[in-house]
Amino acid sequence: MPEMIRHTVLFKFKPGFPPADKQAWVAGLNNMAGKIPGMLSLSHGADVLGTERSFDYAIVADFETVEDIAVYNTHPLHEPLKAYSFPNSQQILSVDFHLGDTPAATTKTTQS
């Protein structure tokens, strides 16, 4: 059985993202849930910490296959959202990875 893929996207918005456009973008994200073939789950939200390294918004979606991400990227419910996010973002980062590829690792963090 192929492993699921987690699609993560981080947005750093430009100052002046019009609030009405941002609301339309978020409404469009909400509208995609359960309507795109191969998309198993979708969650998204604004950053709550506001630290120096924080981005403004994150999307996390799980897909059955890598091919399903390609379907999502050009889906009619996703395509119009790019008109809001691309021109209003300073930076957009994404990472797509297999779920379950590596065993859970225990990491130690040190404070400096």
N, CA, C and O atoms as CSV, one atom per row, in Angstrom:
chain,resi,resn,atom,element,x,y,z
A,1,MET,N,N,0.861,-1.193,0.000
A,1,MET,CA,C,0.000,0.000,0.000
A,1,MET,C,C,0.899,1.246,0.000
A,1,MET,O,O,1.793,1.365,0.838
A,2,PRO,N,N,0.663,2.162,-0.929
A,2,PRO,CA,C,1.501,3.360,-0.973
A,2,PRO,C,C,1.286,4.223,0.272
A,2,PRO,O,O,0.210,4.242,0.870
A,3,GLU,N,N,2.331,4.920,0.627
A,3,GLU,CA,C,2.241,5.767,1.810
A,3,GLU,C,C,1.631,7.113,1.468
A,3,GLU,O,O,1.827,7.651,0.378
A,4,MET,N,N,0.901,7.630,2.409
A,4,MET,CA,C,0.294,8.944,2.216
A,4,MET,C,C,1.372,10.023,2.134
A,4,MET,O,O,2.494,9.854,2.613
A,5,ILE,N,N,0.992,11.126,1.516
A,5,ILE,CA,C,1.873,12.277,1.371
A,5,ILE,C,C,1.280,13.445,2.147
A,5,ILE,O,O,0.092,13.739,2.020
A,6,ARG,N,N,2.103,14.109,2.948
A,6,ARG,CA,C,1.677,15.332,3.641
A,6,ARG,C,C,2.242,16.524,2.881
A,6,ARG,O,O,3.447,16.619,2.644
A,7,HIS,N,N,1.352,17.425,2.508
A,7,HIS,CA,C,1.677,18.642,1.758
A,7,HIS,C,C,1.573,19.810,2.741
A,7,HIS,O,O,0.501,20.080,3.283
A,8,THR,N,N,2.687,20.495,2.964
A,8,THR,CA,C,2.692,21.623,3.896
A,8,THR,C,C,3.144,22.877,3.162
A,8,THR,O,O,4.101,22.843,2.388
A,9,VAL,N,N,2.458,23.973,3.404
A,9,VAL,CA,C,2.788,25.236,2.745
A,9,VAL,C,C,2.772,26.343,3.793
A,9,VAL,O,O,1.838,26.445,4.588
A,10,LEU,N,N,3.812,27.167,3.785
A,10,LEU,CA,C,3.908,28.311,4.694
A,10,LEU,C,C,3.896,29.596,3.880
A,10,LEU,O,O,4.552,29.691,2.843
A,11,PHE,N,N,3.155,30.574,4.352
A,11,PHE,CA,C,3.023,31.856,3.671
A,11,PHE,C,C,3.535,32.983,4.555
A,11,PHE,O,O,3.177,33.069,5.730
A,12,LYS,N,N,4.365,33.840,3.996
A,12,LYS,CA,C,4.773,35.103,4.633
A,12,LYS,C,C,4.121,36.181,3.766
A,12,LYS,O,O,4.526,36.404,2.625
A,13,PHE,N,N,3.111,36.843,4.321
A,13,PHE,CA,C,2.349,37.814,3.546
A,13,PHE,C,C,3.073,39.149,3.427
A,13,PHE,O,O,3.855,39.529,4.298
A,14,LYS,N,N,2.801,39.845,2.340
A,14,LYS,CA,C,3.257,41.223,2.181
A,14,LYS,C,C,2.384,42.103,3.069
A,14,LYS,O,O,1.222,41.782,3.318
A,15,PRO,N,N,2.944,43.214,3.546
A,15,PRO,CA,C,2.080,44.164,4.257
A,15,PRO,C,C,1.001,44.650,3.288
A,15,PRO,O,O,1.268,44.846,2.102
A,16,GLY,N,N,-0.180,44.837,3.783
A,16,GLY,CA,C,-1.239,45.371,2.929
A,16,GLY,C,C,-2.036,44.341,2.162
A,16,GLY,O,O,-2.710,44.686,1.192
A,17,PHE,N,N,-1.976,43.060,2.578
A,17,PHE,CA,C,-2.859,42.048,1.986
A,17,PHE,C,C,-4.276,42.508,2.313
A,17,PHE,O,O,-4.661,42.505,3.483
A,18,PRO,N,N,-5.067,42.907,1.305
A,18,PRO,CA,C,-6.404,43.454,1.608
A,18,PRO,C,C,-7.235,42.457,2.421
A,18,PRO,O,O,-7.356,41.293,2.037
A,19,PRO,N,N,-7.803,42.906,3.536
A,19,PRO,CA,C,-8.568,41.998,4.398
A,19,PRO,C,C,-9.676,41.245,3.660
A,19,PRO,O,O,-9.904,40.068,3.940
A,20,ALA,N,N,-10.357,41.887,2.741
A,20,ALA,CA,C,-11.427,41.205,1.998
A,20,ALA,C,C,-10.851,40.088,1.127
A,20,ALA,O,O,-11.457,39.025,0.992
A,21,ASP,N,N,-9.693,40.331,0.545
A,21,ASP,CA,C,-9.037,39.298,-0.271
A,21,ASP,C,C,-8.583,38.135,0.609
A,21,ASP,O,O,-8.717,36.971,0.232
A,22,LYS,N,N,-8.044,38.462,1.787
A,22,LYS,CA,C,-7.602,37.400,2.703
A,22,LYS,C,C,-8.795,36.561,3.148
A,22,LYS,O,O,-8.700,35.336,3.232
A,23,GLN,N,N,-9.924,37.223,3.433
A,23,GLN,CA,C,-11.133,36.492,3.832
A,23,GLN,C,C,-11.616,35.592,2.703
A,23,GLN,O,O,-12.025,34.457,2.947
A,24,ALA,N,N,-11.572,36.087,1.472
A,24,ALA,CA,C,-11.996,35.278,0.320
A,24,ALA,C,C,-11.070,34.076,0.143
A,24,ALA,O,O,-11.517,32.980,-0.193
A,25,TRP,N,N,-9.771,34.298,0.373
A,25,TRP,CA,C,-8.791,33.223,0.261
A,25,TRP,C,C,-9.058,32.137,1.309
A,25,TRP,O,O,-9.074,30.950,0.982
A,26,VAL,N,N,-9.268,32.541,2.562
A,26,VAL,CA,C,-9.550,31.585,3.636
A,26,VAL,C,C,-10.863,30.850,3.353
A,26,VAL,O,O,-10.953,29.641,3.567
A,27,ALA,N,N,-11.870,31.565,2.879
A,27,ALA,CA,C,-13.147,30.919,2.534
A,27,ALA,C,C,-12.932,29.888,1.429
A,27,ALA,O,O,-13.539,28.818,1.451
A,28,GLY,N,N,-12.077,30.206,0.473
A,28,GLY,CA,C,-11.763,29.258,-0.593
A,28,GLY,C,C,-11.051,28.027,-0.070
A,28,GLY,O,O,-11.313,26.914,-0.527
A,29,LEU,N,N,-10.142,28.221,0.897
A,29,LEU,CA,C,-9.482,27.069,1.527
A,29,LEU,C,C,-10.518,26.186,2.217
A,29,LEU,O,O,-10.506,24.964,2.070
A,30,ASN,N,N,-11.406,26.816,2.966
A,30,ASN,CA,C,-12.457,26.058,3.660
A,30,ASN,C,C,-13.323,25.291,2.670
A,30,ASN,O,O,-13.759,24.177,2.961
A,31,ASN,N,N,-13.572,25.871,1.515
A,31,ASN,CA,C,-14.444,25.261,0.517
A,31,ASN,C,C,-13.827,24.021,-0.135
A,31,ASN,O,O,-14.550,23.180,-0.670
A,32,MET,N,N,-12.502,23.902,-0.094
A,32,MET,CA,C,-11.848,22.761,-0.736
A,32,MET,C,C,-12.002,21.458,0.055
A,32,MET,O,O,-11.998,20.376,-0.533
A,33,ALA,N,N,-12.135,21.550,1.355
A,33,ALA,CA,C,-12.153,20.361,2.218
A,33,ALA,C,C,-13.233,19.381,1.765
A,33,ALA,O,O,-14.406,19.736,1.645
A,34,GLY,N,N,-12.814,18.148,1.518
A,34,GLY,CA,C,-13.747,17.098,1.134
A,34,GLY,C,C,-14.208,17.132,-0.302
A,34,GLY,O,O,-15.053,16.328,-0.697
A,35,LYS,N,N,-13.667,18.056,-1.104
A,35,LYS,CA,C,-14.151,18.208,-2.482
A,35,LYS,C,C,-13.090,17.938,-3.542
A,35,LYS,O,O,-13.373,18.044,-4.736
A,36,ILE,N,N,-11.877,17.591,-3.128
A,36,ILE,CA,C,-10.805,17.366,-4.089
A,36,ILE,C,C,-10.397,15.896,-4.028
A,36,ILE,O,O,-10.019,15.398,-2.967
A,37,PRO,N,N,-10.474,15.203,-5.165
A,37,PRO,CA,C,-10.144,13.775,-5.178
A,37,PRO,C,C,-8.726,13.528,-4.643
A,37,PRO,O,O,-7.781,14.228,-5.006
A,38,GLY,N,N,-8.600,12.525,-3.779
A,38,GLY,CA,C,-7.301,12.149,-3.243
A,38,GLY,C,C,-6.865,12.942,-2.022
A,38,GLY,O,O,-5.918,12.551,-1.340
A,39,MET,N,N,-7.548,14.060,-1.731
A,39,MET,CA,C,-7.224,14.844,-0.535
A,39,MET,C,C,-7.955,14.224,0.644
A,39,MET,O,O,-9.184,14.229,0.706
A,40,LEU,N,N,-7.178,13.690,1.577
A,40,LEU,CA,C,-7.761,12.994,2.717
A,40,LEU,C,C,-8.102,13.933,3.859
A,40,LEU,O,O,-9.068,13.699,4.586
A,41,SER,N,N,-7.323,14.991,4.025
A,41,SER,CA,C,-7.593,15.962,5.089
A,41,SER,C,C,-6.971,17.298,4.714
A,41,SER,O,O,-6.032,17.367,3.921
A,42,LEU,N,N,-7.513,18.348,5.298
A,42,LEU,CA,C,-7.011,19.701,5.069
A,42,LEU,C,C,-7.183,20.493,6.351
A,42,LEU,O,O,-8.281,20.570,6.902
A,43,SER,N,N,-6.085,21.084,6.826
A,43,SER,CA,C,-6.171,22.008,7.949
A,43,SER,C,C,-5.320,23.221,7.606
A,43,SER,O,O,-4.346,23.123,6.861
A,44,HIS,N,N,-5.698,24.355,8.157
A,44,HIS,CA,C,-4.973,25.591,7.870
A,44,HIS,C,C,-5.267,26.604,8.957
A,44,HIS,O,O,-6.278,26.521,9.655
A,45,GLY,N,N,-4.353,27.572,9.087
A,45,GLY,CA,C,-4.590,28.595,10.090
A,45,GLY,C,C,-3.477,29.615,10.146
A,45,GLY,O,O,-2.382,29.411,9.623
A,46,ALA,N,N,-3.794,30.723,10.798
A,46,ALA,CA,C,-2.852,31.821,10.974
A,46,ALA,C,C,-1.921,31.519,12.147
A,46,ALA,O,O,-2.310,30.854,13.108
A,47,ASP,N,N,-0.702,32.010,12.056
A,47,ASP,CA,C,0.274,31.868,13.134
A,47,ASP,C,C,-0.240,32.558,14.387
A,47,ASP,O,O,-0.836,33.633,14.317
A,48,VAL,N,N,-0.004,31.930,15.536
A,48,VAL,CA,C,-0.458,32.511,16.801
A,48,VAL,C,C,0.676,33.062,17.660
A,48,VAL,O,O,0.420,33.809,18.604
A,49,LEU,N,N,1.929,32.707,17.349
A,49,LEU,CA,C,3.039,33.159,18.191
A,49,LEU,C,C,3.634,34.490,17.749
A,49,LEU,O,O,4.022,35.305,18.585
A,50,GLY,N,N,3.708,34.712,16.446
A,50,GLY,CA,C,4.256,35.979,15.947
A,50,GLY,C,C,5.717,36.194,16.276
A,50,GLY,O,O,6.133,37.330,16.503
A,51,THR,N,N,6.506,35.135,16.307
A,51,THR,CA,C,7.928,35.281,16.596
A,51,THR,C,C,8.672,35.754,15.346
A,51,THR,O,O,8.101,35.821,14.258
A,52,GLU,N,N,9.930,36.075,15.518
A,52,GLU,CA,C,10.740,36.577,14.415
A,52,GLU,C,C,10.821,35.576,13.266
A,52,GLU,O,O,10.857,35.967,12.099
A,53,ARG,N,N,10.849,34.300,13.592
A,53,ARG,CA,C,10.959,33.292,12.533
A,53,ARG,C,C,9.609,32.776,12.041
A,53,ARG,O,O,9.564,31.945,11.134
A,54,SER,N,N,8.520,33.248,12.617
A,54,SER,CA,C,7.184,32.791,12.243
A,54,SER,C,C,6.806,33.230,10.837
A,54,SER,O,O,7.146,34.327,10.394
A,55,PHE,N,N,6.101,32.351,10.154
A,55,PHE,CA,C,5.412,32.730,8.934
A,55,PHE,C,C,3.990,33.102,9.336
A,55,PHE,O,O,3.595,32.886,10.482
A,56,ASP,N,N,3.221,33.656,8.409
A,56,ASP,CA,C,1.905,34.179,8.758
A,56,ASP,C,C,0.792,33.140,8.729
A,56,ASP,O,O,-0.178,33.235,9.481
A,57,TYR,N,N,0.939,32.145,7.853
A,57,TYR,CA,C,-0.173,31.211,7.634
A,57,TYR,C,C,0.380,29.869,7.191
A,57,TYR,O,O,1.414,29.807,6.526
A,58,ALA,N,N,-0.302,28.801,7.556
A,58,ALA,CA,C,0.119,27.455,7.156
A,58,ALA,C,C,-1.069,26.657,6.642
A,58,ALA,O,O,-2.197,26.795,7.117
A,59,ILE,N,N,-0.778,25.822,5.661
A,59,ILE,CA,C,-1.742,24.843,5.155
A,59,ILE,C,C,-1.083,23.471,5.279
A,59,ILE,O,O,0.080,23.297,4.914
A,60,VAL,N,N,-1.832,22.503,5.796
A,60,VAL,CA,C,-1.358,21.124,5.862
A,60,VAL,C,C,-2.467,20.251,5.282
A,60,VAL,O,O,-3.603,20.265,5.756
A,61,ALA,N,N,-2.111,19.490,4.243
A,61,ALA,CA,C,-3.086,18.605,3.602
A,61,ALA,C,C,-2.447,17.240,3.400
A,61,ALA,O,O,-1.270,17.136,3.053
A,62,ASP,N,N,-3.232,16.201,3.621
A,62,ASP,CA,C,-2.768,14.843,3.403
A,62,ASP,C,C,-3.426,14.282,2.150
A,62,ASP,O,O,-4.627,14.442,1.927
A,63,PHE,N,N,-2.602,13.620,1.338
A,63,PHE,CA,C,-3.059,13.052,0.074
A,63,PHE,C,C,-2.721,11.577,0.023
A,63,PHE,O,O,-1.788,11.111,0.678
A,64,GLU,N,N,-3.502,10.845,-0.773
A,64,GLU,CA,C,-3.255,9.413,-0.939
A,64,GLU,C,C,-1.950,9.158,-1.681
A,64,GLU,O,O,-1.188,8.268,-1.304
A,65,THR,N,N,-1.685,9.932,-2.735
A,65,THR,CA,C,-0.501,9.704,-3.576
A,65,THR,C,C,0.111,11.029,-4.019
A,65,THR,O,O,-0.520,12.080,-3.909
A,66,VAL,N,N,1.331,10.973,-4.516
A,66,VAL,CA,C,1.981,12.152,-5.094
A,66,VAL,C,C,1.152,12.679,-6.266
A,66,VAL,O,O,1.023,13.890,-6.447
A,67,GLU,N,N,0.599,11.777,-7.048
A,67,GLU,CA,C,-0.211,12.186,-8.199
A,67,GLU,C,C,-1.431,13.002,-7.773
A,67,GLU,O,O,-1.877,13.887,-8.503
A,68,ASP,N,N,-1.963,12.701,-6.598
A,68,ASP,CA,C,-3.121,13.453,-6.098
A,68,ASP,C,C,-2.764,14.906,-5.803
A,68,ASP,O,O,-3.621,15.786,-5.894
A,69,ILE,N,N,-1.513,15.162,-5.453
A,69,ILE,CA,C,-1.081,16.549,-5.239
A,69,ILE,C,C,-1.106,17.309,-6.557
A,69,ILE,O,O,-1.477,18.482,-6.591
A,70,ALA,N,N,-0.714,16.652,-7.636
A,70,ALA,CA,C,-0.761,17.286,-8.958
A,70,ALA,C,C,-2.206,17.620,-9.343
A,70,ALA,O,O,-2.468,18.673,-9.926
A,71,VAL,N,N,-3.132,16.731,-9.018
A,71,VAL,CA,C,-4.555,16.988,-9.286
A,71,VAL,C,C,-5.010,18.203,-8.484
A,71,VAL,O,O,-5.687,19.083,-9.017
A,72,TYR,N,N,-4.644,18.253,-7.218
A,72,TYR,CA,C,-4.995,19.369,-6.335
A,72,TYR,C,C,-4.430,20.690,-6.855
A,72,TYR,O,O,-5.124,21.707,-6.857
A,73,ASN,N,N,-3.172,20.674,-7.295
A,73,ASN,CA,C,-2.512,21.907,-7.723
A,73,ASN,C,C,-3.215,22.603,-8.870
A,73,ASN,O,O,-3.117,23.822,-9.010
A,74,THR,N,N,-3.925,21.841,-9.695
A,74,THR,CA,C,-4.618,22.455,-10.841
A,74,THR,C,C,-6.136,22.325,-10.732
A,74,THR,O,O,-6.850,22.608,-11.694
A,75,HIS,N,N,-6.627,21.905,-9.590
A,75,HIS,CA,C,-8.070,21.720,-9.401
A,75,HIS,C,C,-8.800,23.064,-9.478
A,75,HIS,O,O,-8.279,24.077,-9.011
A,76,PRO,N,N,-10.001,23.080,-10.064
A,76,PRO,CA,C,-10.770,24.334,-10.187
A,76,PRO,C,C,-11.090,25.032,-8.865
A,76,PRO,O,O,-11.334,26.239,-8.864
A,77,LEU,N,N,-11.097,24.318,-7.750
A,77,LEU,CA,C,-11.316,24.967,-6.448
A,77,LEU,C,C,-10.025,25.562,-5.890
A,77,LEU,O,O,-10.073,26.476,-5.067
A,78,HIS,N,N,-8.880,25.057,-6.327
A,78,HIS,CA,C,-7.586,25.539,-5.840
A,78,HIS,C,C,-7.043,26.667,-6.713
A,78,HIS,O,O,-6.499,27.647,-6.205
A,79,GLU,N,N,-7.189,26.525,-7.997
A,79,GLU,CA,C,-6.591,27.455,-8.962
A,79,GLU,C,C,-6.905,28.934,-8.664
A,79,GLU,O,O,-5.984,29.750,-8.682
A,80,PRO,N,N,-8.161,29.310,-8.394
A,80,PRO,CA,C,-8.453,30.739,-8.156
A,80,PRO,C,C,-7.798,31.301,-6.894
A,80,PRO,O,O,-7.623,32.515,-6.785
A,81,LEU,N,N,-7.432,30.441,-5.939
A,81,LEU,CA,C,-6.829,30.920,-4.691
A,81,LEU,C,C,-5.428,31.477,-4.925
A,81,LEU,O,O,-4.950,32.309,-4.155
A,82,LYS,N,N,-4.781,31.022,-5.978
A,82,LYS,CA,C,-3.444,31.511,-6.313
A,82,LYS,C,C,-3.470,33.005,-6.640
A,82,LYS,O,O,-2.482,33.706,-6.419
A,83,ALA,N,N,-4.584,33.488,-7.159
A,83,ALA,CA,C,-4.713,34.912,-7.484
A,83,ALA,C,C,-4.701,35.786,-6.234
A,83,ALA,O,O,-4.419,36.981,-6.313
A,84,TYR,N,N,-5.006,35.196,-5.087
A,84,TYR,CA,C,-4.931,35.917,-3.812
A,84,TYR,C,C,-3.566,35.722,-3.151
A,84,TYR,O,O,-2.940,36.686,-2.709
A,85,SER,N,N,-3.109,34.468,-3.085
A,85,SER,CA,C,-1.898,34.183,-2.309
A,85,SER,C,C,-0.621,34.629,-3.007
A,85,SER,O,O,0.251,35.205,-2.357
A,86,PHE,N,N,-0.477,34.386,-4.296
A,86,PHE,CA,C,0.786,34.709,-4.964
A,86,PHE,C,C,1.117,36.205,-4.923
A,86,PHE,O,O,2.214,36.561,-4.492
A,87,PRO,N,N,0.216,37.092,-5.352
A,87,PRO,CA,C,0.589,38.509,-5.349
A,87,PRO,C,C,0.689,39.134,-3.961
A,87,PRO,O,O,1.289,40.198,-3.808
A,88,ASN,N,N,0.113,38.493,-2.952
A,88,ASN,CA,C,0.098,39.058,-1.601
A,88,ASN,C,C,1.094,38.389,-0.655
A,88,ASN,O,O,1.042,38.609,0.555
A,89,SER,N,N,1.997,37.577,-1.196
A,89,SER,CA,C,2.979,36.879,-0.367
A,89,SER,C,C,4.394,37.314,-0.713
A,89,SER,O,O,4.760,37.429,-1.883
A,90,GLN,N,N,5.181,37.554,0.329
A,90,GLN,CA,C,6.612,37.809,0.151
A,90,GLN,C,C,7.333,36.508,-0.128
A,90,GLN,O,O,8.272,36.461,-0.924
A,91,GLN,N,N,6.885,35.447,0.535
A,91,GLN,CA,C,7.541,34.158,0.413
A,91,GLN,C,C,6.524,33.047,0.652
A,91,GLN,O,O,5.662,33.152,1.525
A,92,ILE,N,N,6.640,31.983,-0.139
A,92,ILE,CA,C,5.817,30.791,0.035
A,92,ILE,C,C,6.767,29.597,0.029
A,92,ILE,O,O,7.523,29.403,-0.923
A,93,LEU,N,N,6.725,28.803,1.091
A,93,LEU,CA,C,7.560,27.614,1.206
A,93,LEU,C,C,6.666,26.381,1.229
A,93,LEU,O,O,5.551,26.422,1.749
A,94,SER,N,N,7.160,25.291,0.665
A,94,SER,CA,C,6.392,24.049,0.763
A,94,SER,C,C,7.317,22.869,0.971
A,94,SER,O,O,8.472,22.869,0.546
A,95,VAL,N,N,6.775,21.865,1.637
A,95,VAL,CA,C,7.453,20.588,1.826
A,95,VAL,C,C,6.388,19.511,1.668
A,95,VAL,O,O,5.306,19.596,2.249
A,96,ASP,N,N,6.713,18.497,0.871
A,96,ASP,CA,C,5.837,17.348,0.680
A,96,ASP,C,C,6.625,16.113,1.097
A,96,ASP,O,O,7.718,15.862,0.588
A,97,PHE,N,N,6.065,15.343,2.026
A,97,PHE,CA,C,6.811,14.184,2.507
A,97,PHE,C,C,5.886,13.010,2.757
A,97,PHE,O,O,4.692,13.167,3.013
A,98,HIS,N,N,6.489,11.806,2.672
A,98,HIS,CA,C,5.746,10.583,2.963
A,98,HIS,C,C,5.488,10.499,4.450
A,98,HIS,O,O,6.391,10.734,5.254
A,99,LEU,N,N,4.280,10.171,4.819
A,99,LEU,CA,C,3.965,9.909,6.220
A,99,LEU,C,C,4.403,8.491,6.543
A,99,LEU,O,O,4.129,7.562,5.783
A,100,GLY,N,N,5.067,8.329,7.640
A,100,GLY,CA,C,5.479,7.000,8.061
A,100,GLY,C,C,6.791,6.532,7.470
A,100,GLY,O,O,7.137,5.359,7.611
A,101,ASP,N,N,7.534,7.412,6.812
A,101,ASP,CA,C,8.820,7.029,6.231
A,101,ASP,C,C,9.845,6.652,7.283
A,101,ASP,O,O,10.590,5.686,7.116
A,102,THR,N,N,9.882,7.408,8.359
A,102,THR,CA,C,10.897,7.173,9.368
A,102,THR,C,C,10.223,6.944,10.709
A,102,THR,O,O,9.156,7.497,10.977
A,103,PRO,N,N,10.840,6.134,11.547
A,103,PRO,CA,C,10.264,5.948,12.878
A,103,PRO,C,C,10.319,7.261,13.655
A,103,PRO,O,O,11.168,8.115,13.403
A,104,ALA,N,N,9.422,7.397,14.577
A,104,ALA,CA,C,9.410,8.612,15.393
A,104,ALA,C,C,10.754,8.757,16.093
A,104,ALA,O,O,11.241,7.828,16.738
A,105,ALA,N,N,11.326,9.904,15.958
A,105,ALA,CA,C,12.639,10.149,16.562
A,105,ALA,C,C,12.477,10.972,17.822
A,105,ALA,O,O,11.595,11.825,17.920
A,106,THR,N,N,13.322,10.707,18.760
A,106,THR,CA,C,13.350,11.488,19.987
A,106,THR,C,C,14.453,12.525,19.811
A,106,THR,O,O,15.602,12.186,19.530
A,107,THR,N,N,14.094,13.770,19.977
A,107,THR,CA,C,15.100,14.817,19.818
A,107,THR,C,C,15.226,15.583,21.118
A,107,THR,O,O,14.251,15.791,21.840
A,108,LYS,N,N,16.442,15.993,21.394
A,108,LYS,CA,C,16.694,16.834,22.550
A,108,LYS,C,C,16.921,18.239,22.058
A,108,LYS,O,O,17.615,18.456,21.064
A,109,THR,N,N,16.346,19.181,22.741
A,109,THR,CA,C,16.615,20.572,22.406
A,109,THR,C,C,17.366,21.211,23.550
A,109,THR,O,O,17.126,20.910,24.720
A,110,THR,N,N,18.250,22.069,23.208
A,110,THR,CA,C,18.991,22.802,24.244
A,110,THR,C,C,18.663,24.268,24.104
A,110,THR,O,O,18.500,24.790,23.001
A,111,GLN,N,N,18.572,24.901,25.212
A,111,GLN,CA,C,18.312,26.337,25.205
A,111,GLN,C,C,19.621,27.069,25.384
A,111,GLN,O,O,20.473,26.686,26.186
A,112,SER,N,N,19.758,28.151,24.602
A,112,SER,CA,C,21.004,28.927,24.732
A,112,SER,C,C,20.725,30.295,25.278
A,112,SER,O,O,21.649,31.089,25.456
